Amino acid sequence: MAAGISAAVCWSFAGAASAAEPVVADAPAVPAVEADSIPAAAIRPDVPTIVATLPAGTVLFVMLDADLSTMTAKLGDRFPVVVVHDVIDRDTVVIPKGAPGYGEVTFTTNKGAFGKPGIIGITLRQMQIGDRQVALSGRYREEGANKDGATAATMFAVGVFSALIKGKPGVIPRGRELKARTGEPIAFTVGVSATPPAPIADTALLVEPAPAAAQVPPTAAPEPPADIPTTEAPTGGQQ
């Protein structure tokens, strides 16, 4: 009897102890966050913008994109050029390859008598970088082949007929590379390279074909008029 009472008392104390013990709920799991979903600003501090300047007089090379000749060029004519190589400063492309520009014919004389050659002078004017117009600097002169030796011999032999001997025209062919310089300083953002221009579509493909002429049904030829009887003139032997 005493043993039963003792067991009951122990069970009641054990139950009370277990009831008094706090119950801790499981903490909710923290979802994993992928590194790609974290904004860059949260990973690294903002990089300050640095503006630099490409000085005026920086050397670059451009290529003539048209033939020039003293036979056809006139004073003031413009001609196209394109930049041959990227111009890089501080690991940034400031002037991209393919940037378009133009120059101007500033002097021209055609081939003349007595073996005088044709001479053409040109000046580089401007190039396009994105939406900016930037001045170019560079002057060139091309002179045709001279005929001085042949002219002197002919003058001695036949006199004034040597005037019929003429020099050759001055020609600067398309594809000729010309050394140029920037005509003004160019401001740029370090790390932000200038993009090359979009390729120009073939202009021949942009020309719409002329509309075909409307087909006009052939007009039926008018029927010849009915034969009109003719009266023969009486002959002289008939009365």
PyMOL commands that set and color helices and strands:
alter all, ss='L'
color gray80, all
select helices_A, chain A and resi 2-20+35-37+40-43+148-164+203-206
alter helices_A, ss='H'
color red, helices_A
select strands_A, chain A and resi 51-54+59-64+68-69+78-83+87-89+92-95+100-109+119-129+132-137+139-143+171-172+177-182+186-189
alter strands_A, ss='S'
color yellow, strands_A
deselect
rebuild
show_as cartoon
